[in-house]
Each structure stands twice: as structure tokens, then as C-alpha cells.
Amino acid sequence: MPGSKRYPDTEGEYGTVLARHNTVLGELVTGSAVLVITAGYSDQPDPQEPGRSAETIAAHPPGAYWTSVCVDDEPGFESWMHLFASETPWSPGCLDLLLRRVADDVIGNVLVCDFDLRWLYHPYDGGMDVVLPTTADRDALRSRHQDWLSTHPQGL
């Protein structure tokens, strides 16, 4: 957000955050749908119903269980991330509820991508990471949105 602010406080600031997400996604999406991956967590290798938090389900109801990844294998403290994928028809604003909850740091570890995995979009509270096929693609995206970048010398 302007001034390198991390969390929106007003509807106007949420509007800025969502407009930026939708602008970048609009530049990336070339098809009629995107793949949305959301996560749930547990201390078991298999997700327990419903598998994702109530907040995640409320913000993005679709999601079929895909796979689980051990994120901490310390004996007695095992932790698993369970990934759920959904094909979501794309239109600007279609992910606004999910993106707003990510901006509030209520939901994390969301990925949006195309079905060929040519790009990955990872929104987080305070911004987004975009993985593109080439450094030229990355640099062009960065250049188009230079005025959105943090004023911190490292861009953080």
C-alpha cells in the first residue's frame, strides 16, 4: 500500500489492495479459469474433516484435497500442511473475499496459478510474490508497477 503500509484499515485501503491484486492477476491470467490452492493444517498426515479452517472455507468454499506436506517432522511435534485445489472461473474480483482475508492475515499460504504452471501468484498480508517464467517477464511486471514498490532500500 502507499507509504509501505502493511495492513489496510479503511475500505479505501482495502480497495487499493484488491485493485492491485486484480490488476496483476488480470495481467497474468490468459484463460477463463485459474487454479486456486488453499491450505489446512494438522498434526496428522491426513486432513481431518473439514481439512481447512472455517475462515478459508467461508472465503473460498471450493477445494478438493490434493496432497499433504510435512512442515515439521520433530518427533512429538509433527505438523502437516494439507493442500486443497480448485478450478475457479476467472473474472476480476472473483477472489476478492479470499484476498481480503489474506490481507488481514487470517488466511495464509494461498497460491493462484494457471493450469500450465507458467506463473505462480502468492498473495500475503502486505503484498504478493509472483513467480514468472523468465527474468525478463519478472522485470517487465516490476517496471509496470514500480510506483507500488516499497520505499525500503531492499524493496521490503
C-alpha positions in Angstrom: 0.0 0.0 0.0 1.1 3.6 -0.3 3.8 4.5 2.2 4.8 0.9 2.6 1.9 0.3 4.9 1.3 -3.4 5.6 -2.3 -3.7 6.7 -5.3 -1.9 5.4 -7.5 -0.1 7.9 -10.2 1.5 5.8 -12.4 0.5 2.9 -10.4 2.8 0.7 -7.2 1.0 1.6 -8.9 -2.4 1.0 -9.9 -1.1 -2.4 -6.3 -0.2 -3.1 -5.1 -3.7 -2.1 -7.7 -5.5 -4.0 -7.3 -3.3 -7.1 -3.6 -4.1 -7.1 -4.2 -7.9 -6.8 -6.7 -7.8 -9.5 -4.5 -5.7 -11.8 -1.6 -8.1 -11.6 -3.8 -11.2 -11.8 -5.5 -9.6 -14.8 -2.1 -9.3 -16.5 -1.2 -12.9 -15.7 -4.4 -14.8 -16.5 -4.8 -15.8 -20.1 -7.6 -18.4 -19.8 -11.1 -18.5 -18.5 -10.1 -20.1 -15.2 -7.3 -20.3 -12.6 -6.2 -22.9 -10.2 -6.5 -21.8 -6.6 -4.7 -23.7 -3.9 -5.6 -23.2 -0.2 -4.1 -24.9 2.9 -5.2 -26.5 6.1 -3.0 -27.7 8.9 -2.9 -30.5 11.5 -0.7 -32.8 13.5 -1.7 -35.7 11.3 -0.5 -36.8 7.8 -4.1 -36.9 6.6 -6.5 -34.0 6.8 -9.3 -34.3 9.3 -12.7 -33.1 8.1 -13.2 -30.4 7.0 -9.4 -30.1 6.4 -9.3 -26.3 6.2 -10.2 -23.5 8.6 -13.8 -22.2 8.7 -12.3 -18.8 7.6 -10.8 -20.4 4.5 -13.9 -22.3 3.6 -16.0 -19.2 4.0 -13.7 -17.2 1.8 -13.2 -19.9 -0.9 -15.6 -22.8 -0.5 -14.4 -25.0 -3.3 -11.3 -27.1 -2.8 -10.7 -30.8 -3.3 -8.0 -32.4 -1.2 -4.8 -32.7 -3.3 -1.8 -33.6 -1.1 -0.2 -33.2 2.3 3.3 -32.0 3.1 5.1 -32.4 6.4 6.3 -29.0 7.5 7.8 -30.0 10.9 9.0 -33.5 11.5 10.3 -33.1 15.0 9.1 -36.2 16.9 6.1 -35.4 19.1 5.6 -32.0 17.3 4.8 -33.1 13.7 2.9 -30.6 11.7 1.3 -31.1 8.3 0.1 -28.7 5.6 -2.9 -30.1 3.6 -3.3 -28.6 0.2 -6.7 -28.2 -1.5 -7.1 -27.2 -5.2 -10.0 -25.8 -7.1 -10.6 -24.7 -10.7 -12.1 -21.2 -10.4 -13.6 -19.3 -13.3 -11.6 -16.1 -13.7 -13.0 -12.6 -13.6 -11.6 -9.5 -11.9 -12.9 -9.5 -8.3 -13.7 -13.2 -8.2 -11.1 -13.8 -5.4 -11.7 -10.6 -3.5 -13.1 -12.2 -0.4 -10.2 -14.6 -0.2 -7.6 -11.9 -1.0 -9.2 -9.6 1.7 -8.8 -12.4 4.3 -5.2 -12.9 3.2 -4.6 -9.1 3.5 -5.9 -9.4 7.1 -3.5 -12.3 7.9 -6.4 -14.5 8.7 -5.7 -16.9 5.8 -2.2 -17.8 4.6 -0.4 -20.0 2.1 -2.7 -19.3 -0.9 -1.5 -19.8 -4.4 -3.2 -18.8 -7.7 -1.8 -20.1 -10.9 -2.6 -21.1 -14.5 -3.1 -24.7 -15.3 0.2 -24.9 -17.2 2.0 -23.6 -14.1 3.6 -20.9 -16.3 3.2 -18.5 -13.3 2.5 -18.6 -9.6 0.8 -15.9 -7.6 1.2 -15.9 -3.9 -0.7 -13.1 -2.0 0.2 -12.4 1.6 -0.5 -9.8 4.2 1.3 -6.8 2.9 1.8 -7.8 -0.7 2.3 -10.5 -3.2 5.0 -12.7 -4.7 4.9 -13.5 -8.4 7.0 -16.3 -10.0 7.2 -15.9 -13.7 8.9 -18.0 -16.5 11.8 -15.6 -17.2 13.6 -12.7 -15.6 12.5 -10.5 -18.5 8.9 -11.3 -17.6 9.6 -10.5 -14.0 11.4 -7.3 -14.8 8.6 -6.1 -17.1 6.0 -6.7 -14.4 8.1 -4.9 -11.8 8.6 -2.0 -14.2 4.9 -1.6 -14.9 4.2 -1.3 -11.2 7.3 0.4 -10.0 5.2 3.0 -8.1 3.7 0.3 -5.9 7.0 -1.0 -4.6 8.2 -0.3 -1.1 10.4 2.6 -0.5 12.7 0.4 1.7 16.2 0.1 0.0 15.7 -3.6 -0.3 12.2 -3.3 -1.5 10.8 -5.0 1.6 
